[in-house]
Amino acid sequence: MIEVSFDGAATGNPGLAGGGLYINEGNGKEIRHSFALGTLSSNHEAEFAALVTALQFCVDQGYRAVSFRTDSQLVNHGLEKQHVKNALYSPYLHQAMELIEHFDLFFCKWIPDNQNKNADSLARLAIQKQLHAKQKKEDV
């Protein structure tokens, strides 16, 4: 089973957002992926956007059995109940549920922040890259 840790981060409400994806494929093989999410309304939205991106990445890789890890209780509860109260997150959850159908086996587990440091640092790196690119444009 492939172990997948993901995280989303945002600089404000709204603010630039980024996602991080850390995958342990076993046999010492790791994948680290940092991705820009643009400007989103909140850190919670960034978490849901990162979930969808992580799921799509795993589908594209052809993984059949995955165990996801998140430090977002909101995302974890949304997946467990297949429902979110905030309508802003509903499209993300709907898209996630469709992507999950591609797996033979899917689990998602909540973990504390200190156990999700790899994905968190990658999400923050994505934000830094966007800020750097924005600064370069302003300097021109």
Secondary structure as UniProt FT lines:
FT   STRAND          2..10
FT   STRAND          15..26
FT   TURN            27..28
FT   STRAND          29..40
FT   HELIX           43..61
FT   STRAND          65..70
FT   HELIX           73..81
FT   HELIX           87..89
FT   HELIX           90..100
FT   TURN            101..102
FT   STRAND          105..110
FT   HELIX           113..115
FT   HELIX           117..139
//
